[in-house]
Amino acid sequence: AHAGILARFKVAGADFASPYTPVFLKAAAIALLDQPGMTGPSETAVGISISVPRPGGLKHYVMHDCGHKPLSVMFREYAALASEGVGQVPEVSETDDVVLSVSDLSAFGVDEFSAVAHPYCHAFLSLGAIIQSPVARGRVIETAHILMATLVINQEKVNMLAAAKFLRDFRELLAR
């Protein structure tokens, strides 16, 4: 699976950013659609903000309708952002009602962190590096790939139970 994702991302045209980010965005969008307490007024059009490194810091762009958009389109949009061809994906403004903001710092070797809250967003998902770690499965110790994810929510906009279920569903989707 790892080689397939890397090959697909190379074709998409970006080489410095995490090749997993579009997969994380798609899994997050699918998990959001199953949790009405997370999506706000629109339960079908999921807008996700993505943080992209730029000179001087991170810029935030919004990818609309991630729940229904094919993964191949998400790879192309993210590749355009990663190579600074930002015309396809608009920068987030204060008027956007973004359900989720995703910060993926795995390409920088960051194991885990908590994202800074934005007032226009319902929830913030921080993703660190995928690390190999020993895990016990029954009586056998195996190596597993572990992704540290932190979810911060705006309790005025998001139901806490829905947030917990979202994180569970996100984890299950990535484990497939």
C-alpha positions in Angstrom: 0.0 0.0 0.0 2.8 2.4 0.9 4.5 2.0 -2.5 1.2 2.5 -4.3 0.5 5.7 -2.5 4.0 7.0 -3.2 3.8 6.1 -6.9 0.3 7.7 -7.3 1.5 10.9 -5.6 4.7 11.1 -7.8 2.4 11.0 -10.8 0.4 13.8 -9.3 3.5 16.0 -9.5 4.5 16.9 -5.9 7.5 15.7 -4.1 8.2 17.6 -0.9 4.9 17.2 1.0 3.4 14.2 2.7 2.1 11.7 0.1 -0.5 10.6 2.7 -2.3 14.0 3.1 -4.9 13.4 0.4 -5.7 9.9 1.9 -6.0 11.5 5.4 -8.3 14.2 3.9 -10.5 11.6 2.2 -10.7 9.5 5.4 -11.6 12.5 7.4 -14.3 13.6 5.0 -15.9 10.1 4.9 -15.8 10.0 8.8 -17.3 13.5 8.9 -20.3 12.5 6.7 -21.2 9.8 9.2 -21.3 12.3 12.1 -24.0 15.0 11.7 -22.9 16.5 15.0 -19.6 17.5 13.4 -20.7 18.8 10.0 -22.8 21.9 10.9 -25.5 23.2 8.6 -24.4 21.2 5.5 -24.3 17.5 6.0 -23.3 16.6 2.5 -20.7 19.2 1.3 -17.7 18.8 3.5 -15.2 21.6 3.3 -11.8 20.8 4.8 -9.0 23.3 5.4 -5.5 22.1 4.8 -2.3 23.7 6.1 0.4 24.0 3.4 4.0 25.2 4.2 4.9 28.4 2.5 7.8 30.9 2.9 7.1 32.7 6.2 4.8 30.0 7.6 1.7 27.9 6.9 -1.1 29.0 4.6 -4.6 27.5 4.9 -6.5 26.5 1.8 -10.0 25.0 1.6 -10.9 21.9 -0.3 -14.6 21.7 -0.9 -16.8 18.6 -1.2 -14.1 16.2 0.0 -16.6 13.6 0.9 -17.8 13.0 -2.7 -14.8 14.0 -4.6 -12.7 11.1 -6.0 -9.4 10.5 -4.4 -7.6 11.1 -7.7 -9.0 14.6 -7.9 -7.9 15.2 -4.3 -4.4 14.1 -5.2 -4.3 16.5 -8.1 -5.6 19.4 -6.0 -3.1 18.7 -3.2 -0.2 18.3 -5.7 -1.1 21.7 -7.1 -1.0 23.2 -3.6 2.3 21.4 -2.8 3.9 22.8 -6.0 2.5 26.3 -5.3 0.0 26.1 -8.1 -2.8 27.3 -5.8 -5.2 28.5 -8.4 -7.4 25.3 -8.1 -7.9 25.6 -4.4 -8.9 28.8 -2.7 -7.2 30.2 0.4 -9.4 30.1 3.5 -11.2 33.3 4.4 -13.0 34.4 7.5 -16.4 33.9 5.8 -15.8 30.2 5.1 -17.7 27.7 7.2 -15.0 25.1 7.3 -15.9 21.9 9.2 -12.4 20.6 9.8 -8.9 22.0 9.5 -6.1 19.4 9.0 -2.5 20.1 9.7 -0.2 17.2 8.5 3.4 17.8 9.6 4.5 14.2 9.0 6.7 15.4 6.1 8.8 17.3 8.7 9.3 14.4 11.0 7.0 15.8 13.7 5.7 12.9 15.8 2.7 14.7 17.3 1.4 18.3 18.0 -1.8 20.3 18.6 -2.9 22.7 15.9 -3.7 26.3 16.7 -7.4 27.0 16.7 -9.0 29.2 13.9 -12.3 31.0 14.7 -13.9 30.0 11.3 -13.4 26.2 11.9 -15.4 23.6 13.9 -12.5 21.2 14.6 -8.8 20.8 14.1 -7.0 17.6 13.3 -3.3 17.5 13.8 -1.4 14.6 12.2 2.2 13.7 13.0 4.7 11.3 11.4 3.8 7.7 10.8 6.3 5.8 13.0 7.0 2.1 13.4 6.4 0.8 16.9 6.3 -2.7 18.5 2.7 -3.8 19.4 1.4 -6.9 21.1 -1.2 -8.9 19.1 -2.2 -11.7 21.3 1.1 -13.4 22.4 3.0 -12.1 19.4 5.0 -8.8 19.2 4.8 -7.2 15.8 5.8 -3.9 14.2 3.0 -1.6 13.4 2.7 1.8 11.7 1.4 4.3 14.2 -0.1 7.7 13.3 -0.5 10.2 16.1 -3.6 12.3 15.6 -4.9 15.0 17.9 -8.5 16.4 17.6 -9.3 19.8 19.1 -13.0 20.9 18.8 -15.0 24.1 19.2 -17.6 23.0 21.6 -20.0 25.7 20.5 -20.1 24.1 17.0 -19.3 20.4 17.6 -21.0 17.7 19.7 -18.3 16.0 21.9 -19.8 12.5 21.3 -19.8 13.1 17.5 -16.2 14.2 17.7 -15.2 11.0 19.6 -17.1 8.9 17.0 -15.4 10.9 14.2 -12.0 10.1 15.6 -12.9 6.4 15.9 -14.2 6.2 12.3 -11.1 8.1 11.0 -8.9 5.6 12.7 -10.9 2.6 11.4 -10.8 3.9 7.8 -7.0 4.3 7.9 -6.6 0.8 9.4 -8.2 -0.8 6.3 
